[in-house]
């Protein structure tokens, strides 16, 4: 039986700014997003029985229609009249509810797998239009690499790959609601906004030190205030020589950018010995070419 095997990559935000609130309740965003090699593994295979069946290596994850990967498969089946069914085997490595777009990336991988499996011939643009119906991060997770994301995250401008480096990921044992974080954000005149235009320029110039110096996340004003452990994780990384350390997405995961692998390994070892991080991983950026 034919089976499609794919990697669903996590993302970090090199810059995340909120510029306003939309009439539909969503927020207008300007972000520089970067795929990293930390990834889930997904296989999708056809079944004679109708519907979507799913299993995962994490006992607490739902495997019904509330799982974004299952919803992605069902959306394609409904939209394009796919007969029969599919079985999804999801092996999670990206931490859940972490600000790393793990669920969105899983959904993106399933959309790609369904397109291949059933010979639908959908273009990248058609897949992204499906993806935004599942979540604002799904279009970027379909594109992967490095990109400027605007609107609610669905308006994407590809950027050159960031310079290769070592990226340390640390997630504390807390769960953050994205909806709650955005709801608590106050766009007052004194709030510090990252310079996203300058970050785009730094990425285009391939200047890792400049990229690191311009990293910023306006949502950290909410999440880091509520959970001081995020600041603790950042401080560990900076103490070991990170060029920068910052919260990704709405949190609570922190990433650190390192030029020196030994320094990154030393920070990783300290975090694993301590009690502040429930998940620690050293990875690298996914450098999409072209």
Backbone as JSON, one array per atom type, in Angstrom:
{
  "sequence": "XXXXXXXXXXXXXXXXXXXXXXXXXXXXXXXXXXXXXXXXXXXXXXXXXXXXXXXXXXXXXXXXXXXXXXXXXXXXXXXXXXXXXXXXXXXXXXXXXXXXXXXXXXXXXXXXXXXXXXXXXXXXXXXXXXXXXXXXXXXXXXXXXXXXXXXXXXXXXXXXXXXXXXXXXXXXXXXXXXXXXXXXXXXXXXXXXXXXXXXXXXXXXXXXXXXXXXXXXXXXXXXXXXXXXXXXXXXXXXXXXXXXXXXXXXXXXXXXXXXXXXXXXXXXXXXXXXXXXXXXXXXXXXXXXX",
  "N": [[0.84, -1.2, 0.0], [0.52, 2.22, -0.84], [2.36, 4.81, 0.75], [2.88, 7.97, 2.18], [5.6, 9.64, 3.46], [6.62, 12.22, 5.57], [8.42, 15.08, 6.91], [7.57, 17.31, 9.45], [8.29, 20.47, 10.11], [9.33, 22.53, 12.86], [8.91, 26.03, 13.76], [10.49, 29.21, 14.39], [10.24, 32.61, 15.56], [11.93, 35.23, 14.25], [11.34, 37.82, 14.38], [8.52, 39.38, 15.76], [5.75, 41.21, 15.48], [2.87, 43.02, 16.46], [0.53, 44.9, 14.88], [-2.01, 45.93, 14.99], [-5.58, 45.55, 15.64], [-8.03, 43.56, 14.03], [-11.3, 43.87, 12.46], [-12.49, 41.34, 12.53], [-11.61, 40.23, 14.82], [-9.15, 39.03, 14.8], [-5.56, 39.68, 14.79], [-3.45, 42.1, 13.21], [-0.35, 41.29, 11.88], [3.25, 41.47, 11.7], [5.9, 39.62, 10.84], [9.04, 37.93, 10.97], [9.73, 34.81, 9.99], [11.14, 31.59, 10.66], [12.0, 28.39, 9.66], [12.99, 25.47, 11.48], [15.13, 22.6, 12.09], [14.18, 20.8, 13.94], [11.68, 18.45, 14.12], [8.48, 16.87, 13.56], [7.44, 13.55, 12.59], [5.54, 12.28, 9.99], [3.31, 9.96, 8.56], [1.14, 9.17, 5.9], [-1.4, 7.19, 4.69], [-3.55, 5.5, 2.32], [-6.86, 4.2, 2.97], [-9.36, 1.62, 2.75], [-11.66, 1.84, 4.21], [-13.92, 4.46, 4.91], [-13.28, 7.93, 5.9], [-11.16, 9.48, 8.45], [-8.54, 8.07, 10.18], [-6.3, 7.91, 12.97], [-3.14, 7.78, 14.67], [-0.86, 8.4, 17.38], [2.29, 8.97, 19.04], [2.06, 10.15, 21.49], [0.22, 9.89, 24.34], [-1.63, 11.71, 25.33], [-2.5, 13.31, 23.29], [-5.2, 14.23, 21.19], [-6.82, 12.14, 18.78], [-8.88, 12.45, 17.13], [-11.29, 14.41, 15.27], [-10.58, 16.83, 16.4], [-7.89, 17.12, 16.29], [-5.47, 18.91, 14.52], [-4.1, 17.87, 12.33], [-5.7, 15.7, 11.51], [-7.97, 17.16, 10.88], [-7.01, 18.54, 8.66], [-6.69, 16.5, 6.75], [-9.37, 15.7, 6.49], [-10.5, 18.05, 5.5], [-9.39, 18.23, 2.91], [-10.48, 15.89, 1.8], [-13.21, 16.47, 1.86], [-13.34, 18.8, 0.27], [-12.42, 18.0, -2.24], [-13.65, 15.66, -2.92], [-12.56, 13.15, -2.25], [-12.5, 9.69, -2.28], [-12.94, 6.8, -0.13], [-10.63, 6.46, 2.6], [-8.17, 7.7, 4.99], [-5.18, 6.92, 6.81], [-3.38, 8.27, 9.43], [-0.22, 8.45, 10.78], [1.34, 9.83, 13.38], [4.31, 10.95, 14.63], [5.42, 12.58, 17.26], [7.81, 15.09, 17.91], [8.23, 17.75, 18.23], [7.55, 19.93, 20.86], [4.33, 20.26, 22.44], [1.9, 22.9, 22.27], [3.69, 25.13, 22.34], [4.53, 27.42, 21.03], [5.84, 26.96, 18.71], [4.62, 26.17, 16.42], [3.95, 23.48, 15.99], [1.55, 21.91, 15.67], [0.39, 23.23, 13.49], [2.34, 22.77, 11.56], [2.2, 20.0, 11.34], [-0.37, 19.79, 10.22], [0.11, 21.09, 7.77], [1.92, 19.31, 6.58], [0.26, 17.09, 6.24], [-1.59, 18.11, 4.38], [0.1, 18.37, 2.14], [0.82, 15.68, 1.81], [-1.69, 14.5, 1.22], [-2.26, 15.73, -1.21], [-0.28, 14.61, -2.84], [-0.77, 11.86, -2.52], [-3.31, 11.39, -3.57], [-3.13, 12.38, -6.1], [-3.92, 15.07, -6.74], [-3.0, 17.41, -7.83], [-2.73, 20.01, -6.85], [-1.73, 23.4, -6.65], [1.0, 25.22, -5.06], [-0.05, 27.63, -4.11], [-2.8, 27.04, -3.97], [-2.75, 25.1, -1.98], [-1.9, 26.66, 0.18], [-4.09, 28.36, 0.46], [-6.0, 26.55, 1.35], [-4.71, 25.9, 3.69], [-4.77, 28.22, 5.35], [-7.32, 28.19, 6.24], [-7.23, 26.38, 8.22], [-5.43, 27.34, 10.09], [-3.47, 30.22, 11.06], [-0.7, 29.96, 10.89], [-0.27, 27.88, 9.17], [0.03, 28.31, 6.31], [2.72, 29.36, 6.18], [4.1, 27.14, 7.21], [3.73, 25.38, 5.16], [5.22, 26.61, 3.14], [7.83, 26.92, 4.27], [11.27, 27.51, 5.36], [12.59, 30.75, 5.22], [10.82, 33.71, 5.85], [8.96, 36.76, 5.4], [6.07, 37.41, 7.11], [2.8, 38.61, 6.89], [-0.4, 40.31, 7.46], [-2.67, 38.12, 8.92], [-0.74, 36.36, 9.09], [-0.74, 34.99, 6.81], [0.06, 36.24, 4.47], [2.76, 36.02, 2.6], [6.19, 36.65, 2.07], [8.88, 35.35, 0.53], [12.19, 35.02, 1.87], [15.8, 35.25, 1.64], [17.72, 32.42, 2.87], [18.48, 32.39, 6.37], [21.76, 32.83, 7.88], [23.6, 29.81, 8.53], [23.56, 28.27, 11.73], [23.59, 27.52, 15.26], [20.81, 26.52, 17.06], [19.27, 26.7, 20.05], [16.7, 25.19, 21.81], [14.32, 25.6, 24.35], [11.77, 24.61, 26.49], [9.66, 25.49, 29.09], [7.79, 23.75, 31.69], [5.04, 24.56, 31.25], [1.86, 25.64, 29.99], [0.63, 27.71, 27.48], [-1.98, 29.76, 26.42], [-2.62, 30.83, 23.24], [-4.71, 32.46, 22.38], [-5.41, 33.72, 24.79], [-3.07, 35.17, 25.35], [-2.92, 37.0, 23.18], [-5.29, 38.33, 23.69], [-4.68, 39.63, 26.05], [-2.76, 41.43, 25.33], [-1.73, 44.76, 25.23], [-1.72, 47.39, 23.16], [-0.21, 49.86, 23.71], [1.15, 53.25, 23.62], [3.72, 53.22, 24.62], [4.77, 50.71, 24.27], [7.32, 48.44, 23.26], [8.18, 47.93, 20.01], [9.43, 45.5, 17.72], [11.86, 46.12, 15.13], [10.88, 45.3, 12.28], [11.3, 45.75, 9.55], [14.03, 46.39, 9.48], [14.99, 43.95, 10.33], [14.31, 42.3, 8.2], [16.01, 43.37, 6.26], [18.49, 42.71, 7.44], [18.4, 39.92, 7.3], [18.4, 39.6, 4.54], [20.91, 40.56, 4.02], [22.41, 38.61, 5.17], [23.57, 38.67, 7.71], [24.38, 37.41, 10.63], [24.91, 38.32, 13.27], [23.71, 40.84, 13.24], [21.07, 40.12, 12.66], [20.49, 38.74, 15.02], [20.71, 40.8, 16.91], [18.5, 42.28, 16.31], [16.3, 40.77, 16.9], [13.05, 40.42, 18.19], [10.01, 40.32, 20.11], [6.83, 41.21, 20.47], [4.84, 39.98, 21.93], [6.06, 38.93, 24.12], [5.92, 40.75, 26.12], [3.61, 40.18, 27.41], [3.55, 37.32, 27.99], [6.04, 36.73, 29.2], [5.98, 38.34, 31.42], [3.96, 37.14, 32.87], [5.01, 34.6, 33.26], [7.83, 34.21, 34.73], [9.84, 32.31, 34.43], [10.51, 32.13, 31.8], [12.21, 34.28, 31.31], [14.3, 33.42, 32.92], [15.24, 31.17, 31.5], [16.13, 32.42, 29.19], [18.24, 33.93, 30.24], [20.08, 31.96, 31.02], [20.91, 30.99, 28.51], [22.04, 33.33, 27.37], [24.11, 33.78, 29.16], [25.81, 31.76, 28.46], [26.78, 32.55, 26.07], [25.06, 33.03, 23.9], [24.03, 34.71, 20.93], [21.62, 35.94, 20.89], [18.63, 35.51, 22.84], [15.33, 34.51, 22.93], [11.75, 34.55, 23.29], [9.58, 32.4, 21.44], [6.88, 32.88, 19.2], [3.72, 32.92, 20.83], [4.73, 31.86, 23.06], [5.45, 29.19, 25.46], [8.09, 28.72, 24.76], [11.62, 29.21, 24.55], [14.19, 30.35, 22.41], [17.64, 30.2, 21.57], [20.24, 31.75, 19.74], [23.25, 30.66, 18.5], [26.63, 31.05, 17.51], [28.79, 29.46, 18.12], [29.19, 26.09, 18.54], [30.07, 24.63, 20.78], [29.54, 26.33, 22.92], [26.79, 26.41, 22.72], [26.21, 23.75, 23.29], [27.08, 23.63, 25.94], [25.25, 25.34, 27.19], [22.93, 23.9, 26.67], [23.45, 21.57, 28.18], [23.47, 22.62, 30.8], [20.81, 23.49, 31.03], [19.45, 21.08, 30.81], [20.26, 19.83, 33.13], [19.07, 21.36, 35.03], [15.91, 22.47, 36.52], [14.16, 24.09, 35.22], [13.5, 23.82, 32.54], [11.45, 21.73, 30.67], [11.73, 20.55, 28.25], [14.41, 20.27, 26.05], [16.39, 21.03, 23.28], [18.89, 20.9, 20.78], [19.32, 22.36, 17.72], [19.24, 23.29, 14.21], [18.84, 25.93, 11.75], [16.46, 25.42, 9.1], [17.47, 25.57, 5.92], [16.15, 26.65, 3.32], [16.49, 26.57, -0.11], [16.28, 28.78, -2.87]],
  "CA": [[0.0, 0.0, 0.0], [1.3, 3.44, -0.96], [2.42, 5.6, 1.96], [3.67, 9.19, 2.05], [6.3, 9.97, 4.7], [7.09, 13.6, 5.53], [8.85, 15.74, 8.14], [6.85, 18.55, 9.73], [9.31, 21.24, 10.83], [8.95, 23.61, 13.76], [9.34, 27.38, 13.36], [10.7, 30.25, 15.39], [10.02, 33.97, 15.06], [13.06, 36.13, 14.4], [10.7, 39.08, 14.72], [7.06, 39.24, 15.84], [5.12, 42.48, 15.86], [1.42, 43.16, 16.31], [0.35, 46.3, 14.47], [-3.38, 46.38, 15.21], [-6.64, 44.56, 15.76], [-8.92, 43.55, 12.89], [-12.73, 43.78, 12.8], [-12.9, 39.96, 12.76], [-11.06, 39.78, 16.1], [-7.75, 38.66, 14.63], [-4.62, 40.79, 14.88], [-2.53, 42.31, 12.1], [0.99, 40.9, 12.31], [4.42, 41.52, 10.81], [6.81, 38.65, 11.46], [10.04, 37.19, 10.19], [9.6, 33.44, 10.48], [12.25, 30.72, 10.27], [11.87, 26.96, 9.94], [14.15, 24.81, 12.09], [15.17, 21.17, 11.74], [13.37, 20.04, 14.88], [10.54, 18.08, 13.28], [7.65, 15.68, 13.72], [7.41, 12.66, 11.42], [4.15, 11.94, 9.66], [3.04, 9.11, 7.4], [-0.27, 9.15, 5.51], [-1.66, 6.1, 3.76], [-4.99, 5.37, 2.01], [-7.58, 3.06, 3.53], [-10.64, 1.36, 2.08], [-12.71, 2.36, 5.08], [-14.01, 5.92, 4.78], [-12.96, 8.74, 7.05], [-9.78, 9.69, 8.88], [-8.09, 7.43, 11.42], [-5.02, 8.5, 13.33], [-2.5, 7.4, 15.92], [0.29, 9.23, 17.72], [3.12, 8.42, 20.11], [1.76, 10.85, 22.74], [-1.08, 9.38, 24.78], [-2.56, 12.78, 25.68], [-2.94, 14.03, 22.11], [-6.4, 13.68, 20.57], [-6.65, 11.57, 17.44], [-10.15, 12.62, 16.42], [-11.38, 15.6, 14.44], [-10.04, 18.01, 17.05], [-6.48, 17.21, 15.94], [-5.35, 19.71, 13.3], [-3.67, 17.0, 11.22], [-6.9, 14.98, 11.06], [-8.83, 18.16, 10.23], [-6.43, 18.83, 7.35], [-7.05, 15.4, 5.85], [-10.82, 15.75, 6.24], [-10.77, 19.2, 4.66], [-9.07, 17.86, 1.52], [-11.45, 14.89, 1.34], [-14.49, 17.15, 1.64], [-13.24, 19.79, -0.8], [-12.07, 17.42, -3.54], [-14.4, 14.43, -3.14], [-11.69, 11.97, -2.16], [-13.24, 8.52, -1.8], [-12.17, 5.98, 0.79], [-10.18, 7.17, 3.78], [-6.73, 7.75, 5.19], [-4.64, 6.65, 8.15], [-2.26, 9.17, 9.73], [0.65, 8.04, 11.88], [2.06, 11.04, 13.77], [5.37, 10.78, 15.64], [5.69, 13.94, 17.73], [9.07, 15.49, 18.51], [8.05, 19.16, 18.59], [6.69, 20.02, 22.04], [2.96, 20.71, 22.19], [1.52, 24.2, 22.85], [5.01, 25.66, 22.68], [4.89, 28.59, 20.23], [6.72, 26.48, 17.63], [3.76, 25.81, 15.29], [3.97, 22.04, 15.74], [0.27, 21.46, 15.13], [0.24, 23.82, 12.15], [3.26, 22.08, 10.65], [1.62, 18.68, 11.09], [-1.47, 19.98, 9.27], [0.71, 21.4, 6.47], [2.46, 18.06, 6.02], [-0.87, 16.25, 5.8], [-2.1, 18.68, 3.13], [1.04, 17.99, 1.08], [0.7, 14.23, 1.62], [-2.97, 14.22, 0.56], [-2.11, 16.18, -2.59], [0.52, 13.61, -3.54], [-1.37, 10.53, -2.42], [-4.51, 11.28, -4.41], [-2.84, 13.0, -7.39], [-4.86, 16.18, -6.89], [-2.39, 18.44, -8.66], [-2.94, 21.34, -6.29], [-0.56, 24.27, -6.64], [1.4, 25.71, -3.74], [-1.0, 28.66, -3.7], [-4.05, 26.38, -3.59], [-2.53, 24.47, -0.68], [-1.84, 27.71, 1.2], [-5.46, 28.83, 0.69], [-6.59, 25.55, 2.23], [-4.01, 25.93, 4.97], [-5.17, 29.33, 6.21], [-8.61, 27.81, 6.83], [-6.92, 25.56, 9.39], [-4.68, 28.12, 11.07], [-2.71, 31.3, 10.45], [0.7, 29.55, 10.67], [-0.17, 26.74, 8.23], [0.66, 28.69, 5.02], [4.18, 29.39, 6.3], [4.6, 25.78, 7.4], [3.75, 24.79, 3.82], [6.32, 27.21, 2.4], [9.06, 26.63, 5.01], [12.43, 28.34, 5.06], [12.62, 32.06, 5.87], [9.83, 34.53, 5.16], [8.2, 37.83, 6.05], [4.64, 37.06, 7.17], [1.96, 39.76, 7.22], [-1.81, 39.99, 7.63], [-2.74, 37.28, 10.12], [0.36, 35.42, 8.92], [-0.94, 34.27, 5.55], [0.67, 36.97, 3.35], [4.14, 35.58, 2.76], [7.23, 37.07, 1.14], [10.08, 34.54, 0.8], [13.45, 35.72, 2.1], [16.95, 34.36, 1.57], [17.91, 31.68, 4.12], [19.36, 33.0, 7.37], [23.02, 32.09, 7.98], [23.56, 28.61, 9.35], [23.97, 28.52, 13.11], [23.07, 26.54, 16.22], [19.63, 27.08, 17.71], [18.92, 25.95, 21.25], [15.28, 25.29, 22.13], [14.01, 25.19, 25.73], [10.37, 24.88, 26.85], [9.31, 25.17, 30.48], [6.64, 22.87, 31.85], [3.82, 25.35, 31.36], [1.1, 25.73, 28.74], [0.18, 29.08, 27.24], [-3.06, 29.91, 25.44], [-2.36, 31.9, 22.28], [-5.85, 33.37, 22.42], [-5.32, 34.51, 26.02], [-1.95, 36.1, 25.22], [-3.32, 38.09, 22.29], [-6.34, 39.08, 24.36], [-4.1, 40.44, 27.13], [-1.8, 42.39, 24.77], [-2.17, 46.15, 25.19], [-0.87, 48.11, 22.2], [-0.06, 51.23, 24.2], [2.18, 54.03, 22.92], [5.06, 52.98, 25.16], [5.21, 49.32, 24.06], [8.48, 48.35, 22.37], [7.94, 47.11, 18.82], [10.65, 45.16, 16.98], [12.02, 46.76, 13.82], [10.78, 44.18, 11.34], [11.93, 46.13, 8.28], [15.47, 46.24, 9.65], [15.26, 42.52, 10.41], [14.26, 41.79, 6.82], [17.27, 43.79, 5.63], [19.58, 41.93, 8.02], [18.31, 38.58, 6.73], [18.83, 39.69, 3.14], [22.37, 40.77, 4.03], [23.06, 37.41, 5.71], [24.39, 39.1, 8.85], [23.81, 36.72, 11.78], [24.97, 39.17, 14.46], [22.69, 41.88, 13.09], [19.78, 39.43, 12.82], [20.32, 38.44, 16.45], [20.51, 42.03, 17.66], [17.2, 42.85, 15.95], [15.21, 39.88, 17.29], [12.13, 41.0, 19.15], [8.69, 39.68, 20.12], [5.96, 42.07, 21.26], [4.02, 39.15, 22.82], [6.81, 38.63, 25.34], [5.49, 41.68, 27.16], [2.52, 39.52, 28.14], [3.84, 35.98, 28.48], [7.2, 36.72, 30.09], [5.55, 38.95, 32.67], [3.14, 36.15, 33.57], [5.82, 33.42, 33.56], [9.23, 34.66, 34.83], [10.77, 31.25, 34.05], [10.95, 32.42, 30.43], [13.39, 35.13, 31.47], [15.37, 32.57, 33.47], [15.8, 30.38, 30.4], [16.89, 33.34, 28.32], [19.47, 34.32, 30.92], [21.02, 30.83, 30.93], [21.47, 30.98, 27.15], [22.91, 34.49, 27.19], [25.3, 33.58, 29.98], [26.69, 30.81, 27.76], [27.3, 33.13, 24.83], [24.1, 33.17, 22.81], [23.95, 36.03, 20.32], [20.36, 36.43, 21.44], [17.71, 34.48, 23.33], [14.02, 35.17, 22.84], [10.56, 33.7, 23.24], [9.01, 32.17, 20.11], [5.43, 32.94, 19.12], [3.09, 33.37, 22.08], [5.43, 31.2, 24.14], [6.48, 29.71, 26.34], [9.42, 28.24, 24.37], [12.7, 30.17, 24.32], [15.26, 29.88, 21.54], [18.88, 30.95, 21.58], [21.04, 31.65, 18.52], [24.67, 30.54, 18.82], [27.62, 30.78, 16.45], [29.74, 28.46, 18.63], [28.48, 24.88, 18.93], [30.45, 24.23, 22.14], [28.8, 27.18, 23.84], [25.4, 25.94, 22.68], [26.16, 22.47, 24.01], [27.22, 23.92, 27.37], [23.95, 25.86, 27.63], [21.99, 22.76, 26.64], [23.73, 20.7, 29.32], [23.0, 23.26, 32.04], [19.35, 23.49, 31.04], [18.99, 19.7, 31.07], [20.53, 19.51, 34.53], [18.19, 22.16, 35.88], [14.49, 22.13, 36.62], [13.34, 25.12, 34.59], [13.1, 23.42, 31.2], [10.93, 20.36, 30.54], [12.17, 20.08, 26.93], [15.6, 20.98, 25.56], [16.88, 20.42, 22.03], [19.81, 21.72, 19.99], [19.01, 22.11, 16.32], [19.79, 24.29, 13.3], [17.8, 26.41, 10.84], [16.24, 24.75, 7.81], [17.91, 26.57, 4.93], [15.48, 26.4, 2.05], [17.16, 27.26, -1.22], [15.43, 29.15, -3.99]],
  "C": [[0.88, 1.25, 0.0], [1.23, 4.24, 0.34], [3.32, 6.8, 1.71], [4.28, 9.51, 3.41], [6.9, 11.37, 4.58], [7.58, 14.05, 6.9], [8.1, 17.05, 8.26], [7.73, 19.4, 10.65], [8.71, 22.31, 11.72], [9.41, 24.95, 13.18], [9.67, 28.2, 14.6], [10.42, 31.59, 14.74], [11.26, 34.8, 15.31], [12.58, 37.54, 14.73], [9.2, 38.84, 14.75], [6.49, 40.54, 16.36], [3.63, 42.4, 15.59], [1.14, 44.62, 16.04], [-1.07, 46.81, 14.68], [-4.33, 45.22, 15.34], [-7.6, 44.69, 14.59], [-10.38, 43.47, 13.33], [-13.19, 42.35, 13.11], [-12.32, 39.39, 14.06], [-9.63, 39.31, 16.01], [-6.87, 39.91, 14.74], [-3.8, 40.87, 13.59], [-1.11, 42.11, 12.61], [2.02, 41.26, 11.25], [5.49, 40.69, 11.5], [7.85, 38.2, 10.46], [10.09, 35.79, 10.8], [10.69, 32.57, 9.89], [11.94, 29.28, 10.64], [13.14, 26.43, 10.57], [14.02, 23.3, 11.89], [14.5, 20.27, 12.77], [12.04, 19.72, 14.21], [9.79, 16.87, 13.8], [7.78, 14.84, 12.46], [5.99, 12.19, 11.21], [4.12, 11.0, 8.46], [1.53, 9.09, 7.17], [-0.45, 8.07, 4.46], [-3.16, 5.97, 3.52], [-5.58, 4.14, 2.69], [-8.87, 2.86, 2.75], [-11.8, 1.9, 2.91], [-12.75, 3.88, 4.97], [-13.6, 6.64, 6.05], [-11.48, 8.81, 7.37], [-9.54, 8.96, 10.18], [-6.67, 7.89, 11.69], [-4.48, 7.87, 14.59], [-1.29, 8.29, 16.13], [1.04, 8.58, 18.88], [2.88, 9.1, 21.46], [0.34, 10.51, 23.18], [-2.1, 10.48, 25.01], [-3.06, 13.56, 24.47], [-4.22, 13.42, 21.55], [-6.1, 13.14, 19.18], [-7.95, 11.63, 16.65], [-10.12, 13.92, 15.62], [-10.9, 16.87, 15.1], [-8.54, 18.17, 16.81], [-6.34, 17.9, 14.59], [-4.91, 18.88, 12.1], [-4.85, 16.23, 10.65], [-7.85, 15.94, 10.35], [-8.33, 18.5, 8.83], [-6.8, 17.76, 6.34], [-8.53, 15.46, 5.49], [-11.19, 16.91, 5.34], [-10.51, 18.88, 3.19], [-10.1, 16.87, 0.98], [-12.79, 15.54, 1.03], [-14.45, 18.07, 0.43], [-13.08, 19.14, -2.18], [-12.69, 16.03, -3.76], [-13.55, 13.18, -3.13], [-12.5, 10.81, -1.57], [-12.33, 7.67, -0.92], [-11.76, 6.81, 1.99], [-8.68, 7.2, 3.87], [-6.4, 7.4, 6.64], [-3.42, 7.52, 8.33], [-1.52, 8.63, 10.94], [1.56, 9.23, 12.21], [3.03, 10.74, 14.9], [5.84, 12.16, 16.07], [7.08, 14.05, 18.34], [9.05, 16.96, 18.91], [7.15, 19.22, 19.82], [5.35, 20.68, 21.71], [2.71, 22.04, 22.91], [2.76, 24.97, 23.28], [5.36, 26.96, 21.97], [5.8, 28.25, 19.07], [5.95, 26.0, 16.41], [3.78, 24.32, 14.97], [2.69, 21.53, 15.13], [0.04, 21.98, 13.73], [1.14, 23.12, 11.14], [2.78, 20.67, 10.34], [0.5, 18.78, 10.05], [-0.93, 20.26, 7.87], [1.25, 20.15, 5.8], [1.35, 17.15, 5.51], [-1.47, 16.79, 4.5], [-1.21, 18.28, 1.95], [0.89, 16.5, 0.76], [-0.58, 13.87, 0.87], [-2.9, 14.61, -0.92], [-1.34, 15.16, -3.43], [-0.21, 12.28, -3.63], [-2.52, 10.34, -3.4], [-4.37, 12.02, -5.73], [-3.78, 14.17, -7.69], [-4.31, 17.32, -7.74], [-2.58, 19.85, -8.16], [-1.64, 22.13, -6.28], [-0.2, 24.66, -5.22], [0.41, 26.74, -3.22], [-2.33, 28.05, -3.26], [-3.91, 25.7, -2.23], [-2.51, 25.51, 0.43], [-3.23, 28.27, 1.5], [-6.24, 27.83, 1.56], [-6.01, 25.69, 3.64], [-4.5, 27.02, 5.89], [-6.54, 29.07, 6.83], [-8.41, 26.97, 8.08], [-6.21, 26.36, 10.48], [-3.76, 29.1, 10.38], [-1.26, 30.91, 10.15], [0.84, 28.47, 9.58], [0.42, 27.16, 6.88], [2.18, 28.77, 5.1], [4.75, 28.0, 6.45], [4.59, 24.99, 6.09], [4.94, 25.31, 3.02], [7.67, 26.79, 2.95], [10.22, 27.53, 4.57], [12.43, 29.61, 5.89], [11.66, 32.96, 5.12], [9.36, 35.68, 6.05], [6.74, 37.44, 5.97], [3.86, 38.28, 7.63], [0.5, 39.35, 7.22], [-1.98, 39.25, 8.94], [-1.63, 36.23, 10.1], [0.33, 34.72, 7.58], [-0.33, 34.95, 4.34], [2.18, 36.8, 3.48], [5.04, 36.13, 1.66], [8.48, 36.25, 1.44], [11.31, 35.42, 0.96], [14.6, 34.74, 1.88], [17.12, 33.61, 2.89], [18.81, 32.45, 5.08], [20.68, 32.24, 7.39], [22.87, 30.86, 8.87], [24.13, 28.92, 10.73], [23.42, 27.4, 13.98], [21.94, 27.2, 17.0], [19.22, 26.16, 18.86], [17.47, 26.25, 21.61], [15.06, 24.82, 23.56], [12.58, 25.59, 26.05], [10.15, 24.54, 28.32], [8.04, 24.34, 30.54], [5.38, 23.69, 32.17], [3.14, 25.38, 29.99], [0.49, 27.12, 28.64], [-0.9, 29.06, 26.17], [-2.76, 31.1, 24.53], [-3.47, 32.93, 22.32], [-5.78, 34.29, 23.64], [-4.21, 35.55, 25.92], [-2.33, 37.28, 24.33], [-4.39, 38.96, 22.95], [-5.8, 40.01, 25.43], [-3.14, 41.51, 26.61], [-2.42, 43.78, 24.7], [-1.22, 46.94, 24.3], [-0.83, 49.6, 22.58], [1.1, 51.92, 23.48], [3.59, 53.69, 23.38], [5.56, 51.55, 24.94], [6.34, 49.29, 23.03], [8.17, 47.39, 21.22], [9.28, 46.75, 18.16], [10.67, 45.86, 15.63], [12.06, 45.66, 12.76], [11.43, 44.51, 10.0], [13.45, 45.97, 8.36], [15.85, 44.76, 9.73], [15.25, 41.88, 9.02], [15.55, 42.14, 6.09], [18.44, 42.96, 6.13], [19.58, 40.5, 7.47], [18.8, 38.59, 5.28], [20.34, 39.9, 3.03], [23.12, 39.55, 4.55], [23.95, 37.69, 6.9], [23.79, 38.52, 10.13], [23.82, 37.57, 13.04], [23.91, 40.26, 14.41], [21.29, 41.28, 13.26], [19.5, 39.22, 14.3], [20.02, 39.7, 17.24], [19.14, 42.63, 17.42], [16.02, 41.94, 16.32], [14.33, 40.57, 18.33], [10.75, 40.38, 19.02], [7.79, 40.49, 21.04], [5.09, 41.26, 22.24], [4.74, 38.79, 24.11], [6.44, 39.58, 26.46], [4.36, 41.11, 28.01], [3.01, 38.24, 28.8], [4.99, 35.97, 29.48], [6.88, 37.37, 31.43], [4.77, 37.95, 33.53], [3.98, 34.96, 34.05], [7.31, 33.81, 33.59], [10.25, 33.59, 34.45], [11.29, 31.46, 32.63], [12.2, 33.28, 30.46], [14.57, 34.34, 32.01], [16.04, 31.75, 32.38], [16.63, 31.25, 29.46], [18.24, 33.68, 28.95], [20.51, 33.21, 30.89], [21.69, 30.83, 29.56], [22.43, 32.14, 26.93], [24.2, 34.35, 27.98], [26.31, 32.65, 29.31], [27.1, 31.31, 26.37], [26.36, 33.16, 23.66], [24.16, 34.58, 22.24], [22.66, 36.73, 20.72], [19.59, 35.23, 21.97], [16.36, 35.14, 23.48], [12.91, 34.13, 22.84], [10.07, 33.58, 21.8], [7.49, 32.22, 20.17], [4.83, 33.53, 20.39], [3.68, 32.67, 23.28], [4.84, 29.83, 24.45], [7.91, 29.33, 25.93], [10.38, 29.4, 24.12], [13.68, 29.54, 23.35], [16.46, 30.79, 21.69], [19.65, 30.71, 20.31], [22.52, 31.69, 18.9], [25.49, 30.39, 17.55], [28.49, 29.59, 16.83], [28.98, 27.24, 19.15], [28.81, 24.46, 20.36], [29.71, 25.06, 23.19], [27.34, 26.76, 23.89], [25.24, 24.64, 23.44], [26.25, 22.69, 25.52], [25.91, 24.46, 27.94], [22.91, 24.74, 27.67], [22.2, 21.87, 27.85], [23.25, 21.32, 30.63], [21.47, 23.24, 32.14], [18.8, 22.09, 31.34], [19.24, 19.27, 32.51], [19.55, 20.22, 35.47], [16.74, 21.7, 35.83], [13.58, 23.1, 35.87], [12.83, 24.74, 33.21], [12.65, 21.96, 31.19], [11.38, 19.73, 29.23], [13.34, 20.93, 26.49], [16.09, 20.26, 24.31], [17.8, 21.41, 21.32], [19.62, 21.37, 18.53], [19.66, 23.2, 15.47], [18.64, 24.81, 12.42], [17.67, 25.51, 9.62], [16.47, 25.8, 6.73], [17.36, 26.21, 3.56], [16.14, 27.22, 0.96], [16.14, 27.58, -2.31], [14.02, 29.54, -3.59]]
}
